[in-house]
């Protein structure tokens, strides 16, 4: 069998990177590797490409591992659409390619089709079997189309910073007169007496 | 000067990781490293911690570099609140710590204060000077509080998958009768005749 390369690196090295970064070799990240590899080739190495990913699940990590685009540097944007597709495009010309897992083509790989359409329970499709299918399928279950990006391409700017008069913390003034937390949308409450003994020690530092 | 460790690794190694992953040594990621390091210590190594980050800028990459939490594995959630703060918490007990850059404490480090409050232009504060200040400040400009997480802690579930009758692509049925793209919220249009000569070759594969 020919050696499989993902974005120029042996697939074993990529599998190890997935394990280290993502915590386990999730099929979505492995498959995403083939998608990013394909998009990179189509867009060309000389292009400084930004990424738009159409699902929050798994695929963003393939982009972060194989391209310079990360969530925190803003070159990768994530749309919470639950579509297994991504676009890489030239940030200057907004031309690029969209690559997707093509449901019609997955029918040639029943395990992949059943996983993608959520027709099989995890316990009935061992991870190793599914990942082996993904390795065999490679690009054969993918489709790619040339696209021109019409939305979500702009760099997201930080707003002006102020001090929230309620909590005294810095926040972006575009949130309003108070920060979002103080508007009642917060996600935490004080916890001065944790149940966990280790945390109790940490609190009394 | 004592050797600085970030989550157990020499700061030089962390700087190199930032450069490789984020593309450049952004002050927000370096500062974020100290924040994650502090939160990890407070929460304790034995805890499997999830992360909530309160800004999309830079800080998510510090979390992804120093913890098992990534955007794609769902253990890190990002709130687009533009607050420079994050929480690490035990996913079972929902107890943890919130660490933030404390604006009052930054006044002891004028360059850090001016950068954080956006009172200085990039050209007037060289990156090396700002990063040196961040290294000197370490945890001195941070505050940490014990918290109990009340929101955003649940694992985000994938929806049921169907085929969009308009584009024929797989999508999550909770989006409605058509996928979001076909509802008119798309971000691309076909580009069969790219202006870029390399892309034209790629299209005619």
Interface residues (C-beta under 8 A of the other chain):
Chain A: X21 X22 X23 X26 X28 X29 X41 X42 X43 X44 X46 X47 X52 X56 X57 X58 X59 X60 X61 X62 X64 X68 X70 X71 X72 X73 X74 X75 X78 X79 X81 X82 X83 X84 X85 X87 X90 X93 X95 X96 X97 X98 X100 X101 X103 X104 X116 X117 X118 X145 X146 X147 X148 X149 X150 X151 X152 X153 X156 X158 X159 X160 X161 X163 X168 X169 X170 X171 X172 X175 X179 X180 X181 X186 X187 X188 X189 X190 X191 X192 X194 X195 X196 X198 X199 X202 X203
Chain B: X21 X22 X23 X26 X28 X29 X41 X42 X43 X44 X46 X47 X52 X56 X57 X58 X59 X60 X61 X62 X64 X68 X70 X71 X72 X73 X74 X75 X78 X79 X81 X82 X83 X84 X85 X87 X90 X93 X95 X96 X97 X98 X100 X101 X103 X104 X116 X117 X118 X145 X146 X147 X148 X149 X150 X151 X152 X153 X156 X158 X159 X160 X161 X163 X168 X169 X170 X171 X172 X175 X179 X180 X181 X186 X187 X188 X189 X190 X191 X192 X194 X195 X196 X198 X199 X202 X203
